[in-house]
Amino acid sequence: MPNTALEHLPVFLTSLSIGLLMGLERERNPAARAGLRTFALVAVFGTLVAMLSEKTGSTWLLAVGLILVGALIIGAYFQAPAPQNDPGTTTEAALLVCFCLGAAVWFDYPTLAIILAVVSTLLLYFKPELASISKNMTRGELLSILQFAVLTFVVLPVLPNTDYGPYGAFNPHHIWMMVVLIAGVSLAGYVALRLMGGRWGAPVLGLLGGLVSSTATTLVYARHGKSRVDLVPLATLVILLANVVVLIRLAVLTAVVAPELLTQIVSKLGAGLAVGLTIAIYRWRQSAAGGTLPVPEIQNPTEIRAALTFGGLYAAVLFLSALLLDYFGSSGLYSVAILSGLTDVDSITLSSLHLYDQQKLSADQVSTSVGLAVISNLSFKLGMIFVVGGMGLWRQCLTGFAAMAVGIGIGVVLF
């Protein structure tokens, strides 16, 4: 007997594994009318129907198979209603997904099918946690998610992907893509900060605050440090961590926008990140039992006004960088980096990466401008801490900020 009779066995084993994975979770649910065996059989059935559909050229077989699976599970619920009047819609939907994943395996999408199976199982398993998140989410947090969806799926697709104006600096689609990228990172930190908040202490507040807005986090905890002397050690830790996260955030943005520059960026910022993180860990050990910090009141990061403000700032920095680079060379670019870095490092970072993509900047010019922007930003925040938080908090933060600035400065000079 030729071996070709078993050549499709791995495909069916893959679909069987998908069914067993999803069925294992459903088996634990007493309200479900389909468990381990049913899901496994449905997944294999999906693959079998897909194979027969392809071999016979009868695409309607897939539709018939999907209808049969839906009819069987609905019939099972009519025959034996679930306890507590549970209509079982989740299990029905999961079975239909399982059937389609089995078909996808046959049509040469095994990796995608496995990923979707894992994600589907996680959604089934974490039902209590997801329900709790939904119930505890405020109107403002839901609004932030909806606004991000509008920014990403409504506004972005309709913007023209064409360069306009002097130096081709104004590309509406590209500018808004950067807005979406920053809003997405900020939204992730914003939601996590609201969900996790003060329960996890100063380190998490610093890390998540840095994701949302390091400037806002610095300002908020500078005020707390001035109003309550006992909170100075914890406020110092939060502020240091928030600004260390800025360096990690810039590396992530680089990896997304221009991954070939990641090594160059890390070489400039690496020393500052290392010393900043070391000092933050030292501060953490010192202030381990120092009290509880309130969660900062940070505005919705995906608000339309905030998005438009960042988009305008990014476009302005991009234009000025191209203009001054043309007239004054690297010195003009670095001047823009220092000035824009006083309030925001994302705009100069993303604009420099865009100019590099247009072959108007070298890798060294990009990484140097980012390094100078971060040093400028740290200097501005240190001054803000002195004005808002007072001399005591300023002294506590000085060592960490100065060490990060010096480390980045060494990276700029040497690499």
N, C-alpha and C positions, 0 to 999 in steps of 0.2 A: 504494500500500500504506500503510495507516495506521501512524502512529508507535507505536501501542500494542503492536505486535509486539516492539518493543525496550525497552519501558518497564521490564522486569525485568532488563535487562542489568547495571546497576550492582550488583544483588544478587549475581548470579553472578560478577561481577568481584571483589567483596569475598570471597566464599568461595574463589575461585581464589587470591587473594592469601594467604589464611590457609593453604591447602594448600601453596603454594609456600614460605611461611615455615617451616612445620614440616618440609616435605620437604627443604629446603636443609640443615637440620641433620642429618637422617637420612642424606642422601647422603654425608656425610663418614664415616659409620660403616660399615666393611667388613662387619660382622656383620649389618647390617640387610638384610632382604629387600624393603624398600620405600624408595624414595627420592623425588626431586623430583617426577617425573611421577606416581607412584602416589598420593602425598599430595594433589597438586593435583586429580587425577581423583576421589579419594574425597571431597574437600571439595565439589566441584561435584556429585558424585553425591548427597551428602547434601542439598544445596539442591534438586536436581531431584526427589528422592523426596518431600521436604517439600512442594514445590509440587504435585506430582501427588496427594499425600495430601489436601491442602486442597481442590483443585479437584474431586476425585472423592468426597470425604467418606469415604475409606477409610483410617482411621488405622492399620490393620494394615500398610500399605505401609512405614511407618517401621521397624517391627519386623523385617519381612522384609529391608529394606535393610541394617539393622545386622547381622543374622545372616549375610547374604551377604558383607559386608565381613570379618567375623570368620572365616568359612569359607575365603575366598580367601587370607587371610594365613596361616592355619594350614596350608592345602594347600601354599602356597609353601615353608614350612619343612619339611614332610614330604618334598617333592620334592627339595629341596637343603638339607640340614642346614647350619646356620651353623657356622663354624669355632669350635674350642675348645668344642664342645658347648653353645654359647649357645642357649637355647630361644627367644630373641627376644621375650620377653613385653613388654618395654618398647615395642618397635615396634608390636606388636599393640595394646597399650593406646592408644598415640599415634594409630594409625589409627582406632580406634573413637571417640576424642575428636574427631579431625578430622572424621569423618562427622557427629557430633552438632553440632559447631560450624557446619558447612555448613547443617544443618537449622535451627539457631538463627538464622542470618542471614535465612533466608526468613521465619521467624516474627517478624521485626521486632526482633531483638536484636543488631544488628550491632556496636554498641560493646562490649557484654559479650562477644560472640564474639571480637572482635579482642583484647581484654584477656586473655581466657583463652588465646588462641592464643600471645600473646607470653609469658605466664607458663609455658605448657606447653613452649615452645621453650627458655626459660631453664632449666627443669628438665632437659630433655634435654641441653642443651649443657654444663651445669655438673655432670655426673655425677661426674667425678673429685673435684671440690671437695666436693660433698655427701657422697660416700662417705668422704672424709678427715675431714670434720667428724663424721660419725657414729662413725667408729672412734676418734677422739680424744676424744670426749665422755665425761666421767667419769660414774659412777653418780649423783653428787650433781647434776650439771648436767641429766641426764635426769630426775631426780626433780623438779627445779625446774620443768621444762616440764610434767610430768605434774600437778604440784600446781597450776600456773596453769590447766591445762585443767579440773581439778576445781573450782577457784574460779569459773571463768567459765561452764562448760557444765553443771555439776552443781548447784552451790549456788545461783548467781544465779537461774536460771529458777524455782526453787521458792519463793523468798522473796516474801511478799506486798508488793505495791506500794501500801501504805496507811500514812497518817500515824498514829502512836500517841503517847500521852503528852502532857505539857504543851507547848504551843506547836506541837504536831504535829511535834516535833523528831526523832522516832524512826520513820523509814521504813526497814524492813529491806532492801528492794530497792535503794533509793537509797544507803543506807550501803554496802551490799556492792558496788554499782556503782563507788563511789569507791575501794573496796579493790581491785577489779579494775583500775581505771585506773592507780592507783599501782603495783600489782604488775606490770602490763604494761610500764610505762616502766622500772621497776627491772630486770625480767627481761631486757629488751633490752640494757640497759647491762651487766648481769651476764654474759650470754652473750658479748657482744662483748669484754668485758674478759678473759674466760677464753680466748677464741680469739685475740685480738690481743696482749693482755698487754704485756710488757716489750719485745717486738720493735719497738714503735713509739715508745718513749721516753716522757718525762715528759708532753708535751702530751696524748697520747692517754690516758695513765693518769689525768690530771686530768679530762679531759672525760668519760670513761666512769665514773670514780669518782664524779663529781658526779651522773651519772644514777642510779647504784645507791644511794649514800648519801654525801652530802657530809660528814656528821658522822663516819661511820666512816672515810672517806678522810682527813679532817683529823686524826683521832686516830692512825691508823696511821702517817702520814708525820711527824707530830709526834714520835712515838717514834723513827722512823728518823733524823730530824734531830738528836735528842739523842744517840743512840748513835754516830752517825758525823758528825763535823763536816764532812767533805768532801761530804756529801750535803745540807747545808743549802740551797744554792741550788736544787737540783732539787726538794727537798721543798717549798720555798717556792712554786715554780712549780706543782707539783701541787695544793697546797692552795688557791692563788689561783684556778686554773682550775676546780677542783671547786666552789668557791663562786660563781664567775661563772656556771657552768652552772645553778646553782639559779635564777638570775633568768630564764634562758632556759626552764628547765623550768616555772616558774610561768606564763610567757607561753603556753607550749604547753597547759598545763592549762586556762588561761582560754579559749584558742581552741577547745578541745574542749567545755568545759562551758557557757561563756557568751561566744560570739564577739563579741557586741555590746559587751562590756566590754574587749576587747583593747586598743583605743586608749588608754583610761583607765589601764589597768594599765601599759602601756608608757611612758606619760607620767610615771608615778611612778617606775618602775624604770629608765628609759632612761639617765639620767645616770650612775647607779651602774654599770650594765652597761658603758657606754662607757669610763669611767675604769678600771674593774676589768680590762676586756679590754686596754686600752692598757698598763697596768702589767704584766699577765701577759705580753704580747708582749715588753715590754722585759726582763723577767726571763728569758724564753726565750732571747733573744739573748745575754744575759750568761752563761747557764749551758749554752750549746749543747754544750760538750765537757766537761761536769762529771762524767760517769760514768753508771753504770746503776743504776736504781732497781728494787727488787723489786716484784712485783705484790702488792697488798694482799690479805690474807685476809679477804674479806667474806662474811658468811653468806648462804645462800640467801634471796633477797628474797621468794620466794613461799611460804615455810614457813607452815604453818597458824597456828602461834603468832604469827608476825610479822603475818600478815593479821588475826587476831583482835585483836591489840594495836592496830594502826592503826585498825581498825573501831571499837573501843571509844573510842580517843582522839578520833576524828573525831566520834562521836556525843556525847561529853562536851563537846567544844568547841562543837559546834552548839547543844546545849542551853544551855550557859553564855552563849553569845553572844546567843541569843534572850532569856534570862532577864535578863541585865544590861542589854541594850538596852532592855527593857521598863521596868526600874526606874530606870536611870541614864542612858539615852540613849546618845549616841555615846561618852561617856567610859567607860561600862561595856564596850562592845564593844572599844574600844581597849585597855583593861586586859587583857581576855582575849587579844587579839592579841599583846601584849607578853609575857604569861606563857607562852602556848602556843608562841610563836615561839622561846623559849629552847631548846627541844629539837626542834621540828618546825614547818616553815612550810606543809607541804602541808595539814594538817588545818584550820588557820584559813583558808587560801585557799579550799579547797573548801567549807567550811561557810559562809563569807561569800558565795560565789557561789550557794550554795543558798538562802540567805536573800534574796539579791537576786532570784532566780527566783520566790520567794514574795512579792515586792514588800514585804519588810520592811526592806530596806536600799536606800539610794541607790547609784548608781555611785561617787560620791565616797567614801562611807563604806566601800565594799568595797575600793577601791584604797588608801585611807589605812590601813585595817587590815592589808592585805597588806604595804604599805611598812613600817609599824611592826614587824610580825612579822619581816621580813627584817633590819631594823636590830638588833632584839633577838637574833636568831639569830647575826648576825655578832659581836655583843658577847660572847655566850656562847662562841663558838668561839675568839675571841681570848683569852679567859681560859683556855680549855682548852689552847691552844697554849702559853701562859706556864707553866702547871702541868706539862704533860706534856713539852713540847719544850724548855723553858728560855728564858732571856733572849735568846740569840743568834737563835734561830728566830723568837721573838716580835717582835723588832725588824725582822727581814726582812719579816714578814707585816703589820706594823702599818700601813705606808703604804698597801698595797693595800686592807686591810679598812677603814681609816679613810676612804679616798677613796670607796669604795663606799657606806659608811654616810652620809657627807656628801652625796654625789650623790643618794642616795635621799631623804635628809632635805629637800634643796632641792626635789626633785620633789613631796614630800608637801605642802610649804608653798606652792609656787607653783601647782600644778596641781590 
